[in-house]
């Protein structure tokens, strides 16, 4: 979500500062620590991407992040989690998938999604909220434990 070099260092620093400032917002009943950190980091990267696009005259920002230094065991665990998330995402309604792709992967605001899709702003927000709630429900630890070992 951001180019290599000093911008990556800045993004990491901003994410850590944001985590420090927002530590009191962490609620383990809502999400685990990794999810909280990922969401804060994602927001910082989206902000940085938008800032760079404004300053670069709208030039496209390289959206690849190097995954160097990941241990083999971590990589396998991340791959399993990613597969579970992909399967859960495919179970969402098409309109929820579309809104979440534009929001989460492409970093668009709800208003810009409404403008691009022609959907009312409230509908965009509803699709995003319901889609995220459904994903949270499907990926909850209690559900994962109960579905492990089942064919997928």
Secondary structure by P-SEA (a helix, b strand, c coil): cccccaaaaaaaaaaaaaaaaaccccccccccaaaaaaaaaaaaaaaaaaaaaaaacccccccccccccccaaaaaaaaaaaaaaaaaaaaccaaaaaaaaacccccccaaaaaaaacccaaaaaaaaaaaaaaaaaaacaaaaaaaccccc
